[in-house]
Amino acid sequence: MPTAFIDTNDLAARWGVSARTVSDRRYRGVGPRHCQLVGAARYLISDIEDFEAARLAASPHPLAR
């Protein structure tokens, strides 16, 4: 089974932010793991899902009081 990667633009669209924001977060070390393939950052879907799940678990829900 092939490994599923997405690029910076696809991740930006998934999160509803600009590609520049994703790049800035990558530069600062804030965000999912990535690798450089053919000169461009690529993200494993599984790493993105793990990162999102960890962020969701760490963020209190605004209605949970």
N, C-alpha and C positions, 0 to 999 in steps of 0.2 A: 504494500500500500504506500503510495507516495506521501511524503511529508507536506503538509499544507502550510504555506507561508503567505503573508500579505505584506505589502509595502507600506511606506509612510502615508501615502495618499489614501489608501484603503483604510488604514487605522484611523486616520483623521476623520474620514467619513463615518466610520463606525461610532466614534466618540462625539461627533458633532463639533469638532474643533478644526482649526487650520492645520495644514501640514507643517507650517512653521512652528506651531505650538508643540506638536509631536516631536519635531527635531530639537527644539529647545529643551524639552523634558529629557530626551535621550542624551543630549550633551551634558545636562546637569546630573544624570544618573537617576532620574526619577521616571519610572515607567517600566514596562515589561522588558525582559531580556531581548536582545536583538543580535543579529549577526550581519556582517557585511558580505554580500554576495554580488559579484560583478560590480563592485563599487557603490552599491546602494544598500541601505539598511533594509533588512527583512525581519519579520516577526513570525514566530511559530504561533499558530492559532491556539495551541494548548497553553503556551506561555501567556498569551493575552488573556485567555479565560481564567487562568490561575491568578494573574494580577488583578483582574476585575473582581474575582471572588474574594480575594484578600482585602481589597479596598472596601467592598460592600460590607464585609464582616467587621471591619474596623470603624465604619461610619455609623453613628447612631441614627436610627430612623427618626425623622422629625415628628412622627405621630406617636412614637413609643415614649411615653412620659409616665 
